[in-house]
Amino acid sequence: MKRFVLFVLVMAITMSVFAQVNVPEYTFASGSWSFTGSRLYQNDAKAGLAKVNFKVPQNGIMLYDFNIRYEGGAEDGHGGVGIHIFVDSAINRASWGAGKSYLLWLNYDEKPLSKDIPVGLSAQVYKSISNSQMDLIASVPLNEYEFLLTKENLADPVTFRIIANGDTGEIRIYDPTDPENKIYFIFFIEKKDLPLKGNYVALRTNGIKLSFALEDAGK
């Protein structure tokens, strides 16, 4: 197993599910979202449960590509961003979970409220059981990479990708600093939850401003 190196606070997403090249149907569920040209912005740094739902049928092997950029709001020492995959049903309002799904989360918190969340930079995987209940199934400290969180690095988009196999339960999250895509964090969904199928992908932020470039990246 190779560790996944996440070193930015927030991301601008390029949603690509294999041959899908157009922005899927979406709903702004919570937060302050707007488009400037083809770029999507979440403008409220105080929104704790900002979320946008994308209607994306999912089964079998899925590819999710991300283009990451920071827009501000982490000056208070806290910010997070993540993506729910294989969401069975969408709720178009603020919620802790997202139906039955899995949340891949990147977090920066100088004073975390939970002992299960490392101080500073970290990544988590949650199992969403309902819109109000999630279980933490993996937590990875990434403090050794905080030196990369410079103004110059955060100003540039960073691309990484996730490959999820809904049949086997294997999830690979690739290191965005590795152009050859050889380094990745891997985990497996419990067999009792397989096969994974979903109708939505939910992108969410917590206490931070982001921009999202929704365009084709499916190569």
N, C-alpha and C positions, 0 to 999 in steps of 0.2 A: 504494500500500500504506500502510495506517495502522497505527501501532504499537499493540500491545495493552498496556494499563497494568495490570499485576498488582501490588497493593500490600499484600497481606496474607500472612502466613506460612503459614497453614493454612486448611482449609475444612471446612464442614459441608455435606455433599452432599445435594441433592435430585435423585434419579435420576428422570428423566422422558424416556421415549422415545416422543414423539408421544402416541398415545392411551393409552399404558400409564400407569395411575394407581396401581397397587399396587406395593409393594416386591417386586422380583423375587426368585426363589429365590437364596439366598446361602450362602456357606461362609466362615467365618473361617479363613484359611489360616495366618496368623502374626501375632504381636502379641497384645495383651491387649484384647479387644473385649467390650463388654457393652451391653445396652439399658437405658435408664432411660425408661420409658414408650415413646414412639415415637422417642426419640432414641438414636442409636448413638454410643458412645464408644470411642476408642482410648486406653487409659489408661496406656500404658507409654512414657514419654519417652525411654527408652533403646533401644527397639526400632528396629533399623536397617532392617529389611525387612518392616515390618508390612503386611499385605495382606488384603483381603476380596474374594472373587470373586462377581460377580452374573451369573446366567444370563440374558442378554439377547440374543436373536437380532438381528443387525444386517446390513443391506444397504441400498443406495440412500442416500437422505438421512436422516440421523439428527440428533436434537436431544438435547443433554445440558445440563441446567440445574443450576447449583451454588448453594447457599446456604452462605456461608463464615463460620466462626467459629474463633477461636483459644482453646485451653484451657490452654496452658502448655507449658513444657519447652524454650523457646528461649533460656533464660538463659545457656546455654553457648556461644552464638554460632553455633548450627547448627540447621537444621530444614528439612524438605522435605515436599512432598505432591504427588501426581499421580494421573492416571487413565490406564489403558491402555484404548484403544478398539479395536474390531474384533479381539478376541482369539480365535484359532482354537480353542484348548483351554486349560483351566484346570489348574494344578498347585496342589494344596491343601497347600502348605508354603512356607516362605520361599524366595524366588528373586530373582535379579537382574533377569531379564527375565520376560516373560509370553507364552510361545509366540511365534507370529507376531502382532504387534500394533504399535501406535504409542502411545508414552507422552508425555503432555503434563505437564510437570513445573514446579513453582514451588519455588525454592530460596533459602534464606538461609544463607550460609556466610562467616564472617569470615576463615577460613583454609582455602580450598579446596585439595584435594590435586592437582587437575588444573588445568593452565594454560588449559584450554578452558572452565572454569567461572569467571565473573567473581566478584571479591570482593564480598561483600554480597548484595544482592537481585538475583535474575536469574530467567529462565525458559528452559527447554530443551525441545526436541522430540527424542525418541529413536525409532529404529526398532528394535523388538525382533525379533531373528532367532530366538532360542530362549530357553529359561528361564535360560540362562547367558551369553547374548551380546546386547549392544545396541550400536548405533552412534548417536553423537550427530550429528544432521543440522541442528540450529539452536540457537543460544544467544544470548539477548538480555539485556544488562545493564539493570537497572532501578534503579540507585542514586539517580537523581534523584528517585525517589518514596519514598525511605526516610523522609523527614520525615513521611509519613503513618502510619508505624508507631508510633503513640502508644497508650498504654494505653486511652484512650477509643475510638479507632478499632477496635482489635483486639477490644474487648468486644462490638462489634455485628456481627451477621451481614452478609455482603456477598454479593450475588447476581451471578453472571455465567453466560454460556452459551457452548456450543460447537455449531456446526453443521458436520457432516462429510458430504460427499457421496462415498459409496463408489464411485460410478460414474465421476466425473470426477477424484477425488482432491483436491478442494478442501476445505481445512479452515479454518474461520473461528473464531477465539477472540475473543469480544467483551469490550470494556473494561467492567468492572463499575462504573466511576464515571460512565459515560455512560447516563443513563436512556432515551435515544432509540435506543440500540443502533446508532449510526452509526460508532463507532470500533472497529476490530478489527485483530488481527494475522492475516494470511493466509499460508498456505503450501500447496504442492501435493505430493502423493505421487507418486513416480516412476511413469510410465505402465506400466512393466513389472510393477508390483505390483498393477495394477488388473484387475478390480474388487475392492474391499475387501469382505470378508464376515467375519462373526465370530459366535461363539456366547456370548461372555462380555465383561463389562466388569470390570476389576480396579481397585479403589481402593487406593492405598498411601501410607504415610507413612514418614518417616525421621527418627528422633530427636526426636520432638515429639508432644505430646498434642493430640487433636482431638475434636470432636464432630460428629455427622452427623445431620441431620434428613432422614429418608427419607420424603418425602410428595409429593403431586401438585404439579407446577409446570409443567404442559405446555400453557400458553396462549401 
